[in-house]
Amino acid sequence: MKYPRKLSSGANNTVIVLNDTMVAKLFTGDTRSDMGSEAEKMKFANDVNQLIPKFINMEFNEALNAEMLIMERIKPIDFRAYEVELRELWIDVFEDELNQLHNAGFVHRDLKRPSDIGGLAFDNILLTETGLRLIDVGISALRHQVGDAIFVKYLEVEKQEMLLFRDYFLNR
């Protein structure tokens, strides 16, 4: 389906612009993702820091026949226009905030896209006017939902992806 003001599409969902400050992730039919679970993970992360877009609410849009997860709109800028010294500062802050989420019991699980999924390798990490932000918590996990053993496994993978992102962000 063609949506008005489409911003992006992933494997299961489309994100549309609602206004200058809000977007909606659309859930239609069998999207294989759970809007309530994603909202819970966003709220959890929002209570820790501002790395993840701010959760606003959930609504149903009759015209689009879609459930909508409404969140803060993030407007990315190109990091390649900035000096490496400034990028080093941004990446250090990003790592600190990501570690805060990890310590609280949240792991994103999608810093680096698998090679068989379209898009750029790190397109869930965006540079904004306020620093690096992390979008799309669809497959993220909370320690209390998955248990310690699985959480630690996810965390190990994410730490390796973070090393790859650091190299990409500073050397591209």
N, C-alpha and C positions, 0 to 999 in steps of 0.2 A: 504494500500500500504506500502511496505517496503521501507524506505528511507535510503540513505547512510549517515553515520556519525550522526545517530539519537542521540539526547541528552536526550529529554524527550517528553512526550505526555500529553496533557490535554484532557478535554472533547471535544474540537472542533479542536484543532490544534496540530501540531508536531513542535518541534524545532530541527534544525540540526546545526551541527558545519560547518562553512565555512572555518575558519582558527583559529589560536591561539588567535585572538583578537575579532572575530566576529561570531555571530550566526544568523540564520534566522528562524523566525516563519513563517511556511507555511500556506497559505490560499488556499484551494482547494475546488472547487465546492461550495456548500451551507454550509459554516462553522458556520452560525448563528452569526458570529462576523464580524465587519467592520474594515478592515485594516486601512483605512483612519482615522477613529475615534480613533483607538488605537494609531496611529502615532501622532495625534494631542495631545492626553493626555500625551504621552511620552515627546514630545517636551515641553509642558507646564511645566511638572514636572522638566525636565532638566534645564529650565530657573530659577527654584527656588533653587535647590541644586542637589547633586549627589546621592540621595538615590535610584532612579530608574535607570536602565541601560540606557546608552546613546543611543539615536536614531541616526542611521546612514543614512539610506535611504530606499526606497521601489524599488523593481525590480520584473521582471517576469522571471522565470526560465523555458525555453521551455522544457528542458529534463525532469523536474519533473512535468511540466504542473501546476505550482503553482506560485501564487503571494507570494512575500517574504517581510516580515518586517524585515529589517536588523538592528541589534543592537549590542551593546557591549557584549562581552562574560564575564560572571561572573563565577568564579571558587570558589565554596564553600569549606570551611574547617569545621571540626567537632568542635563545641564549647565546647564539653564535655572534651576536652583535656586542657582547660584553667581554671585557678583559678576563683572562684566566684568574687573576687575583680575586676579582669579584665573584666569579663562579666558585672558587674555593670556599669563600665565605658562605655562599648559598648552600653548597653541598654539605658543609659542616653542620649548618643549622638543620638541614633536611635530615641528616643522619641522627642528630640529637632528637628531633621530633619523632622519627621513625622508632628509635630506641625507646622513647617514652611510651609509644603505642605498644611495642613488644612487651615492655615491663608491666603494662596494665593488662595484658592478655589479648591483644589484637595483632593479627598478622594479615597483611594484604594479599599475598599469594599471587600477585600478577604484576610485579615490577617489570619483568621482562617477559614479553609474549613468547610462547612456543613458536618454533620456526615454521610450523604449518598453519599458523593463524595469520591472516593478513594484517597490514598496518606496520608501523614502525616498531622496532624492538622495545622501546621505552615510552610508547605514546600514552601511558597512564600517568606519567610524571610530567607536569607542566610548569614552566617558569611563568610567574605572574609578577605584577608590580610589587607584591609583598613577599616574593620569594618562591621557592619550589612548593608545589602542591601535588597531592596524590588523588587521582580520580578513580572511579569505578570499583566499588567494594563488593561487587557481585559474588566473587568466589572467596572473599576474605573469610577468616575464621576467628572465632572467639575461643579462648582456652576453655572456658566453662562449658562450651557446647561440644568441643571435640576431644577434650581430655588432654592430659599432659604429654603422653607419648606422641600423639599425632601433631599437637601444637609444636613440640620441639622439632619434629621432622620438617614441618612447614617453615619454621624459623630458620633452620639450617640452610634450606634452599634460598630463602629470601636474603639471608646474609651474603650468600654467594652472588646473587643477582645484584645486590647493592654494590659489591666490589666492581662488577662489570659496568654498572651505571656510572659509578664514580669515574672510571677510566673513559667511558664514552663522553660524559658531560665535560670533563676537563680537557680532553684531547681532540675533540672534534672541531 
